[in-house]
Structures are given as C-alpha cells and as structure tokens.
Amino acid sequence: MEIYIMTDLEGVAGVIDRQNYTLFESRYYELGKELLTKEVNAAIEGFFEAGADEILVADGHGSGAINQLLLDSRVELIRGFPDPWPFWP
C-alpha cells in the first residue's frame, strides 16, 4: 500500500495563529515546524502499522514546514505539490 500525505502548517494542533507560527519570520516558526513534523510522524507510524509499504510526504507550506531532522527516516519528502495537482481533474 502506498500513501501520499500532503501537509501544511496551518491547522496543526498547537499552531494558534498565522502571525506567530506560520511565517518564516514568526517567533514560533520553528516550534510550529516541530509540531507539524510530530503530527506527520504520528500519522506515518499509524500507516506503517496498518500495512503501508511506502509513504511520500509533500511539504506544501510556502517556506517549508517539515523539520527534516525529525521526520521519520522511512519516508520520502518532497517540497511543494506535484504538478498537476494530484486530485484535480
């Protein structure tokens, strides 16, 4: 089973607002990235436990939001979303 996870920093648990967490110059930007990466890692763990063979993670946040040092090493990471958008006709 192959899994494709699309991510963005907005909407992550603990990311309270855009101004303080999601902009490259935000004071809690690094914390936001850590929270996102931990959330993605939890999903990754669940998918592997459910039988996934391969997982591709797309970091769709404009300036990047996945902390590559914390990301589960079993997955492949890409920046941005592939063109054409994967779920649009």
Secondary structure as UniProt FT lines:
FT   STRAND          2..7
FT   TURN            10..11
FT   TURN            13..14
FT   HELIX           18..21
FT   TURN            24..25
FT   TURN            27..28
FT   HELIX           29..49
FT   TURN            50..51
FT   STRAND          54..59
FT   TURN            62..63
FT   TURN            68..70
FT   TURN            73..74
FT   STRAND          76..79
FT   TURN            86..87
//
